[in-house]
């Protein structure tokens, strides 16, 4: 049973960077992984593309032949993929059922808010036995403006209802949040998405227009709508931080029902052991403390841990080399085996 992630998000949220980082991390823990590019405008990626929609149709061709703009061209390309689903099915068969698949999707929000092609494509994949999790990425910069945060949360909710898949919302680039202006609330207020009415005063202070009675009622109605559904919450992610990636992957695995394959136990690196160990996530630090209040201290502590792990790996490799050298007889030594050649 193949497993995979459907990577969604607005332009600039870090989808391709996430796919590249997750591809590398999965390789480090011994999980076979392939990345499928479904963005017809993405002609350059850092990750190796096992399957590329641009081999079927490109945005440039659509814009030239059908005189469409960039957004309309991307929608048309996904409709083309839906109508030629056999191309995707055959390509995935060539990859094989053993690989964990990352689907790098376009950034047009219409595709996962009200346009049906993307949903229909992955519904067909589910019918083929794929266990998929939608991973919706948002730049953590949205936390700096209440209006951005509220609208993005509404977008996340709409995407969850539209795609109808196990769904994880992620605030990316969280390692940069400490460089922005101070937030009026702790990070867990934003990740838990509760009591949004507390955000209304900050929202009204953002602009004089938002203080009008009309917008005040609208803001409260949107906040109430999100709270009544009670579906949206956020994980945080720094792609270059291994512990952050490990935590998010564990959350995604739980959502999709992933069961570790035998290949992941082949070489027990520290990250492989941690991924298989449920207790490894019990000591997750408070996100406010980790990424804002004491970020420098945590960064330094993790850097020292990395150096210590690298030193232990080098010592282990050196010990293995010495053990192998001890097992091999020295050059010219008598092995005890005599070879007698018969004269013809």
GUNU-337103 format. One record per residue: residue in three letters; x, y, z of N, C-alpha, C in turn. Coordinates in steps of 0.1 Angstrom, whole numbers, plus 5000, padded with zeros to 4 digits. Example, Ala and Ser with C-alpha at 12.3 -4.5 7.8 and 13.67 -1.06 7.14 Angstrom:
BEGIN
Ala513249435078512349555078513249675078Ser512849785071513749895071512950005079
END
This chain:
BEGIN
Unk500849885000500050005000500950125000Unk500950204989501750324988501250444997Unk502150515003501850635011502450755004Unk501850875008502450995002501851115008Unk502451235004502051365009501651444997Unk500551514998500051614989500451754994Unk501451814989502051944994501352064988Unk500552134996499852244991500352374997Unk499952494992500352614998500352724988Unk500252854993500352974985501752984979Unk501853064969503253094963504153154974Unk505353104975506253154985506253094999Unk505352995000505152925013506352825015Unk507052785005508152695006507852555003Unk506952534993506552394989507752314983Unk508452374973509552304967510752284977Unk510952384985512052374995511652265005Unk510352255009509952155018510152015011Unk509751994999509851874992511351824991Unk512251924988513651894988514151855001Unk513751925012514251895025513651765030Unk512351735028511751615032512351495024Unk512651515012513251405004514551365009Unk515351465013516651435019516551375033Unk515551415041515451365054514951215054Unk514051195045513551055043514650965039Unk515551015030516650935026517550905037Unk517751005046518650985058518150875068Unk516850855068516250755078515950625070Unk516350615058516250495051514950465044Unk514050565043512750545036512850585022Unk512650495013512650524999511650624995Unk512050734988511150844985511350894971Unk510250934965510250994951509351114951Unk509751214943509051344943508451354929Unk507151394929506351414916506051564915Unk506551624905506251764903504951784895Unk503951844901502651874895502452014891Unk503552094892503452234888503952254874Unk503052294865503552304851504452424848Unk504452514858505352634857506652614863Unk506852514871508152484878509052414869Unk509952484863510952424854512252394860Unk512452434873513752404880513452364894Unk513952254898513752204912515152154917Unk515352164930516552114936516451964938Unk515251914939515051764941515051694928Unk515351564928515251484915513751454913Unk513351484901511951454898511751314892Unk511051234899510751104894509651104884Unk508851204884507751224874507451374874Unk507251424862507151574860505951594850Unk504951674855503851714847504251784834Unk505451844834505951924822506251824811Unk506451694814506551604803505251574796Unk504151614802502851594796502351734790Unk502551834798502051964793502852074801Unk503152184794503852294800503052424800Unk503252504810502552624811502752714799Unk503952724794504352804782503552764770Unk503352634768502552584756501152624758Unk500552614769499152644772498952794769Unk499752874775499653024774499753064759Unk500653004752500853034738499752984729Unk499352854731498352794722496952844725Unk496652854738495252884742495053034746Unk496053104746496053254749495453274763Unk495953194773495553204787496653274795Unk496253334806497153384815497753284824Unk498753324833499353214841498453134850Unk497553204857496553134866495653044858Unk495053094847494253014839494952894833Unk496252924829497052814823497252704833Unk497552734846497752624855496552544858Unk495352614858494052544860493852454848Unk494152504836493952424824494852294824Unk496152314829497052204829496552094839Unk496052134850495552034860494251964854Unk493452034846492351964839492851874829Unk493951914822494551824812495051694819Unk495651714831496151594838495051504843Unk493951564847492751484851492251404839Unk492251464827491651394816492651294810Unk493951304814494951204810495551134822Unk494651094831495051034844495950914842Unk495750844830496450724828497950754827Unk498350874822499750904822500350904836Unk499650964846500150974859500150834865Unk499050754863499050614868500150534863Unk500450534850501550464845502950504851Unk503050634852504350694858504550644872Unk503450644880503650594894503850444894Unk503350374885503650224885505150204882Unk505750284873507150274871508050304883Unk507550394891508250424904508150304913Unk507050244914506850124923506150154935Unk505550054941504750074953505550094966Unk506850064965507650074977508050214981Unk507950304972508450444974507350524981Unk507750604990506950714996506950834987Unk505750884983505650984972505351114978Unk506051214973505751354976505251424964Unk504051484964503451554953503551704955Unk504451764947504651904948503651974939Unk502652044945501552104937501752244934Unk501052304925501052444921500652534933Unk500952664932500552754943499252824942Unk498552794931497252864929496252804939Unk495752894948494852844959493552794953Unk493152844941491852794935491852644934Unk493052584932493152444930492652364942Unk492752414954492352334966491352414974Unk490652514968489552574975488252554968Unk488252564955486952534948487052464934Unk488252464928488452394916488552244919Unk487952164910487752024913488851924908Unk489651974898490551884892491551814901Unk492151894910493151844919492551744928Unk491351774934490651684943490351554935Unk489851564923489451444915490651354912Unk491851414909493051334906493451254919Unk493451314930493851244942492751144947Unk491551174944490451084947490750954939Unk491150964927491450844918492650774924Unk493650844929494750774934494350704947Unk493450754955493050684967492250554963Unk491550564952490850444947491850334943Unk493050374939494150284935494850234947Unk494550274959495150224971496150314978Unk496350444973497250534979496750594992Unk497550595002497150655015497850795015Unk497050905014497651035012497251125024Unk498151215026497951325036498251455030Unk497251555031497451685026498251765036Unk499351825031500251905040500152055034Unk499452135041499252275037500152365043Unk501052425036502152515041501752665040Unk502052735051501852875051503152945057Unk503553055051504653125056504353185070Unk505253165080504853215094504853375094Unk505153435083505053585083503553625085Unk502653535082501253575084500853605098Unk501653555108501453585122501653725125Unk502453795117502753935121501554035118Unk500553995110499454075108498153995110Unk497354045120496153975123495253945111Unk495154045101494354025090494853905081Unk496153895080496753785072496453655079Unk496653655092496453525099495053485098Unk494053575100492653535100492253485086Unk492653555075492353515062493053385058Unk494253365063494953235060494353115067Unk493853145079493153035086491852995080Unk491153095074489953065067490252995054Unk491453025047491852955036492252805039Unk492852785051493252655055491952565057Unk490952635064489752565066489052525053Unk489052615043488352585031489152475023Unk490452475024491252365018490952225024Unk490752225037490452105044489152045040Unk488152135039486852085035486752045020Unk487552115011487552084997488251954994Unk489451935000490351814996489851685002Unk489151695014488651585021489651465022Unk490851505028491851415031492351435045Unk493051345051493851375064494651495061Unk494651595070495151725066496051785078Unk497251825074498151895084498452035079Unk498152135087498552275084499852305091Unk500752365083502052395088502452535086Unk503052595096503652725095505152715093Unk505552745081506952725077507852845080Unk509152825079510152925082510052985096Unk509652895105509452935119510752985125Unk511852945120513152995126513353145123Unk512553205114512653345112511753435120Unk510853375127509753445134510353545144Unk511453505150512053595161512653725155Unk512853725142513453845136512353945132Unk511053905133509953995130509554075142Unk508554165141508054245152507454155162Unk507554185175506954105186505454075183Unk505053955186503653915184502853955197Unk501553995195500754025207500453905216Unk500553785210500253665218501353565216Unk501453465225502453355223502153275211Unk503153195207502953115194501853015196Unk501652955208500652855209499252905207Unk499053035209497753095206497453085191Unk498453105183498253095168498152955163Unk498952865169498952725164497652645169Unk497152685181495952615185494652665179Unk494652785174493552855168492252845177Unk492452905188491252905198491053045203Unk489853075206489453205212489953325203Unk489553315190490053415180489453555183Unk488453565191487853695195488853775202Unk489853715208490953795215491853875204Unk491753825192492553885181491854005175Unk490554025177489854135171490354265174Unk490754305187491254435190492554465182Unk493454365181494654375173494354395158Unk493354325154492954335140492354475137Unk491554535146491054665144492154775145Unk493154745153494254845154495154845141Unk495054745133495854735121495454845111Unk494154875110493754975100492455045105Unk492355165102491155245106489855185099Unk490055135087488855075080488354955087Unk489154875093488754755100488054795113Unk488054915117487354955130485854995127Unk485455005115484055035112483154925117Unk481854965119480954865124480754745114Unk480754775101480554675091481654565092Unk482954615092484054525092484154455106Unk483754525116483854465130482954335130Unk481754355125480754235125481354125116Unk481854165104482454065095483653985101Unk484554065108485653995114485153895125Unk484253935133483753855144483053725138Unk482353745126481653635120482653535115Unk483753585109484753495103485453415115Unk485753485126486353425137485453315143Unk484153345144483153255149483053135140Unk483053155127482953045118484052945119Unk485352995120486452915121486452835134Unk486052895145485952825158484852725158Unk483752745152482652655152483052525145Unk483752535134484252415127485252335136Unk486152415143487052345152488052255145Unk488352275132489252185125490652225123Unk490852355123492152415120493052425132Unk494252365130495352395140496652385131Unk497752435137499052445129500152375137Unk500952305129502352265133503352375128Unk504552375134505552465130506752385124Unk507452455115508552385108509652475104Unk510852435107512052485102512752375094Unk512752385081513152275072514652235075Unk515552325079516852285081517152235095Unk516152225103516252175117515752035117Unk516651935120516251795119515251755129Unk515251815141514251775151512951825147Unk512851945141511551995136511051915125Unk511851865116511451775105510951645110Unk511751595120511351465126509951475133Unk509751575140508451595147507251605137Unk507451685126506451695116506151565109Unk507251495106507051365099506251265107Unk506551265120505851175129504351215129Unk504051345130502651385129501951345116Unk502651355105502051315092501951165091Unk502851095097502750945097501550905105Unk501250965116500150925124498850965116Unk498851075110497651115102497351015091Unk498350965084498150885073498150735076Unk498450695088498550555092499750485087Unk500850555085502050495080502650395089Unk503050285084503750175092505150165087Unk506150165095507550165091507850035083Unk508550055072508949945064510249885069Unk510549765065511749695069513049765065Unk512949845054514149915050514650015059Unk513750075067514150185076514950135088Unk515050005090515849955101517149905097Unk517549925084518749865079520049925085Unk520050055087521150125093520650215103Unk520950185116520250255127521050385130Unk520850495122521350625126520450675137Unk520950785143520250845155518850885151Unk518650935138517350985133516450865130Unk516950755126516150635123515550585137Unk516450575147516050525160514950615166Unk515250745164514350845170512950835163Unk512950815150511650815143510850695147Unk511550585150510750465154510350465169Unk510950555177510750565191509650665194Unk508550615199507450705203507850805213Unk508750765223509150855233509950965229Unk510450965216511351065211510651205210Unk509251205210508551325208507951375221Unk508251305232507651345245508251465251Unk509451495247510151615253510251735243Unk509151745234509151855225509051985233Unk509952085231509952205239508752295236Unk508452385245507452485242507852565230Unk506952575220507352645208507652785210Unk507052855219507352995222508753005227Unk509152915236510452915242511552875231Unk511152775223512152725213512452825202Unk511452885197511652965185511653115187Unk511353165199511353305202512153345214Unk511653295226512253345239513653295240Unk513953175237515353115239515853055227Unk515653115216516053045203517553025202Unk518353135206519753115205520353005213Unk519752995226520252885235519952755229Unk518752735224518352605218519252575205Unk519452675197520252655185521652605189Unk522252675199523552635204523652495209Unk522552465217522552325223522352215212Unk521552245202521452145191522652135183Unk523352245181524652245174525652155181Unk525752165194526652085202526251935201Unk524951915201524451775200524851715186Unk524751795176525151755163526651725162Unk527451805168528851785168529251655176Unk528551635187528751515195528351385187Unk527251395180526751275173527751255161Unk528251355155529151335144530451275149Unk530951315161532151265167531951115170Unk530751075176530450935179530450855166Unk529850905155529750835143531150805137Unk532050905138533450895134534150785142Unk533950785155534550685164534050545161Unk532750535158532150405155532750355142Unk532850445132533350405119534850365120Unk535650435128537050405130537150265137Unk536250245147536350115154536049995145Unk535050015136534649915126535849885116Unk536549995112537649975103538749895110Unk539049935123540049865130539749715132Unk538449685135538049555136538149475123Unk537849535112538049465099539449435096Unk540349535100541749515098542349405106Unk541849385118542249285127541849145122Unk540749135115540249005110541048965097Unk541749055090542449025078543848985081Unk544348875075545748835078546748935071Unk547848965078548849055072549349005059Unk549849095050550349055037551548955039Unk551548845031552648745032552448645043Unk551448655052551348565063550848425058Unk551248325065550948185062549448165066Unk548648135057547248115060546947965064Unk547947885062547747745066547247655055Unk546947715043546447645032547647625022Unk547847505018548947475008548347434995Unk548847494984548447464971549547384964Unk549247274959550247184952549747174937Unk550647214928550347214914550847074908Unk550147014901550546884895551246914881Unk552346844879553046854866552346784856Unk552246844844551546774833552546694825
END
